[in-house]
Amino acid sequence: MTDLVFLLLIFFIIISTLVSNGVNVDLPDKVKGTTSVNSNLTLSIQADGTYHLNGDSRPMSREDLEPKLRLEMAKQDEKVVYLQVDKSVPTGQTVEIIGLAKANSWKVMLGANPAKK
């Protein structure tokens, strides 16, 4: 009986090392699609990690971002943030902004380059 348990243990250890934990995906640079939600608030994150609100050329710090977003969202009927993130920005920085939006019950639209026809 112990031999059988030992063999099963070895079998499951070997099999568990062969199983992959994720799926490799090649994310598209260009996307097709439309949205039914319009946003008057655009937040851009540049490659150097700086934030720009509504196309303002002056960079904004992370500390100043949340109060400014709350102020701008108070003026909006539909609470939607259009997020444009450079592809070299770390994912954690993007997820932090999405988490901020979720905590405030705001919708998030992610921007991408339109597909060429």
C-alpha positions, 0 to 999 in steps of 0.5 A, a space after each residue: 500500500 505504501 508503495 502505491 502511495 509513494 508512486 502516486 506522489 512521484 507521479 503527481 510531483 513530476 506532472 505538476 512540474 510539466 504544467 504551465 501556470 499561464 498562457 502566452 499571449 501576443 497582445 495586439 498593437 492595433 485594435 478594432 472596435 467602438 465604444 458607446 461611452 463618451 469620456 470628457 476626461 483623458 488621463 495619459 501616462 507617458 513613457 517616463 511615468 508622468 501623468 497628464 490630464 486632458 492633454 495638459 502639457 504640464 506633468 502631474 505627480 501621483 500625489 496631485 493626481 487623485 484630488 484633481 481626478 476627483 474634482 474633475 469627476 465631480 463635474 461629469 455626468 457620466 463618470 468615465 476616465 479615458 486612459 491612454 498609457 504608453 506601452 513601455 509603462 509598467 503594468 503596475 502603474 496602469 493597474 494602480 489607476 484602474 484600482 483608483 477608478 474602481 474604488 471611486 466607482 468610475 468607469 475606465 476606457 483603455 485607449 489603443 491605436 486604431 487599426 489601419 484599413 
